Amino acid sequence: MAPRMDNPSLVVPGALQPLLDLTEVIGKVGVPQTTLDLVRLRVSEINRRTYLFPDDPARAEKLDGRLPRVAHWRTEDCFDDAERSALEMAEAITLTTDPENMASDTLWEESSQHYTDEQLGALVMHIGLVNFWNRVNVANREEPAAWR
């Protein structure tokens, strides 16, 4: 199915750069990029935003081998406690049906054991931003994206 229009972030004047700037800021507070990537993929899976992984063995070798396992993070033993906390937060925020209980106090407390307030704030913003991008792309029927 073809996209409905050019990507809205490119159509709306001035929209793309602030989103890219926010992404850059989020990446500078100390949450490991591997964690941000795991969260991005998990949120995207939930939102049915498809990513394509490279077929080329040389490029595929450079990817985090855990990416294909992220949907099953609860039962896979390759994720550390901080990553599990971030993935649980990603699911809680993305799957919310009750905004007042979006991320439980227990989950927040658990996450704060692994991340500073600045990092936890960046993680929550990252989850929100990925959800934003996913919704824009899914609504516009964008083609699956190549994983970077």
matplotlib code that plots the C-alpha trace (Angstrom):
import matplotlib.pyplot as plt

x = [0.0, 1.4, 1.8, -1.2, 1.1, 4.7, 5.7, 3.9, 7.1, 8.4, 5.1, 4.6, 7.1, 9.5, 8.2, 11.1, 14.0, 12.5, 11.8, 15.4, 16.6, 14.6, 16.0, 19.5, 18.9, 17.4, 20.5, 22.8, 21.6, 23.3, 20.7, 22.6, 21.9, 21.3, 18.5, 17.0, 17.1, 15.5, 12.7, 12.2, 11.8, 9.4, 7.2, 7.2, 6.2, 3.3, 2.2, 2.7, 5.4, 7.6, 11.3, 13.4, 16.7, 19.5, 19.9, 23.6, 25.6, 28.2, 25.6, 23.5, 26.5, 26.8, 23.3, 22.5, 21.6, 19.0, 16.7, 14.8, 14.2, 12.8, 9.2, 9.9, 12.0, 10.2, 11.3, 14.6, 17.7, 19.8, 18.4, 19.7, 17.6, 17.9, 16.8, 13.9, 12.8, 13.0, 11.1, 8.4, 8.1, 7.8, 5.0, 3.2, 3.2, 2.4, -0.4, -2.1, -5.8, -6.0, -3.9, -3.9, -2.2, 0.0, 3.1, 2.5, 4.3, 6.0, 7.3, 8.5, 10.3, 11.9, 13.0, 14.4, 16.8, 18.4, 18.1, 18.6, 15.7, 17.2, 17.7, 14.2, 12.7, 14.6, 13.4, 9.8, 10.2, 11.8, 8.9, 6.5, 8.5, 8.7, 4.9, 4.5, 6.6, 4.9, 1.4, 2.3, 3.9, 1.2, -1.6, 0.2, 0.7, 4.5, 6.5, 8.4, 11.6, 15.1, 16.7, 19.6]
y = [0.0, 3.4, 6.2, 8.6, 11.7, 12.7, 12.2, 14.9, 15.8, 17.0, 18.5, 20.8, 23.6, 23.6, 20.4, 18.1, 20.0, 20.3, 16.6, 15.8, 18.3, 16.6, 13.2, 14.6, 16.0, 12.7, 10.9, 13.1, 12.4, 9.0, 6.4, 3.9, 4.0, 0.3, 0.8, 3.6, 1.3, -1.6, 0.7, 2.2, -1.3, -2.5, 0.6, 0.3, -3.4, -2.5, 0.2, -2.1, 0.1, -2.3, -2.1, -4.1, -5.5, -5.7, -8.9, -8.2, -10.3, -7.6, -5.0, -7.4, -8.4, -4.8, -4.9, -5.7, -9.4, -9.0, -6.9, -9.8, -11.0, -7.7, -8.7, -11.5, -9.5, -10.8, -14.4, -13.8, -13.8, -11.5, -8.2, -6.7, -5.2, -1.6, -2.6, -4.7, -1.7, 0.6, -2.0, -2.3, 1.5, 1.5, -1.0, 0.7, 4.1, 2.8, 0.5, 2.8, 2.6, 4.5, 7.8, 8.1, 4.7, 4.9, 3.9, 2.5, 3.9, 0.5, 0.6, 4.2, 3.3, 0.3, 2.5, 5.1, 2.4, 2.3, 5.8, 9.3, 11.7, 13.3, 9.9, 8.7, 11.9, 11.4, 7.8, 8.9, 11.6, 9.0, 6.7, 9.5, 10.6, 7.1, 6.8, 10.1, 9.0, 5.6, 7.1, 9.6, 6.9, 4.3, 6.8, 7.9, 4.2, 4.7, 1.8, -0.3, 1.5, 0.2, -0.2, 2.1]
z = [0.0, -1.0, 1.5, 1.4, 1.0, 1.4, 5.1, 7.1, 8.9, 5.5, 4.3, 7.4, 7.2, 10.1, 11.7, 11.1, 12.7, 16.2, 16.2, 15.2, 17.8, 20.5, 19.4, 19.7, 23.2, 24.4, 23.2, 25.3, 28.9, 29.4, 28.5, 26.4, 22.7, 22.8, 25.3, 23.2, 20.2, 22.1, 23.3, 19.8, 18.3, 21.1, 20.9, 17.1, 17.3, 19.5, 17.1, 14.1, 12.6, 10.6, 10.4, 8.0, 9.1, 6.6, 4.6, 3.9, 6.4, 6.9, 7.8, 9.8, 11.9, 13.1, 14.6, 18.2, 17.9, 20.6, 18.4, 16.9, 20.5, 21.9, 21.6, 24.1, 26.4, 29.5, 28.8, 27.1, 29.4, 27.2, 28.6, 31.8, 34.6, 33.4, 29.9, 31.2, 33.2, 30.1, 28.0, 30.7, 30.9, 27.1, 27.1, 30.0, 28.3, 24.8, 25.8, 28.2, 28.6, 31.8, 31.6, 35.4, 35.8, 32.7, 34.5, 38.0, 41.0, 41.4, 37.8, 38.2, 41.4, 39.7, 36.8, 39.1, 40.5, 37.1, 35.8, 37.1, 36.9, 33.8, 32.2, 33.2, 31.8, 28.6, 28.4, 28.9, 26.2, 23.9, 24.3, 23.6, 20.6, 19.1, 19.6, 17.8, 14.9, 14.7, 14.7, 12.0, 9.8, 10.4, 9.7, 6.5, 5.5, 5.2, 3.8, 6.3, 7.3, 7.1, 10.6, 11.0]

ax = plt.figure().add_subplot(projection="3d")
ax.plot(x, y, z, "-o")
ax.set_aspect("equal")
plt.show()
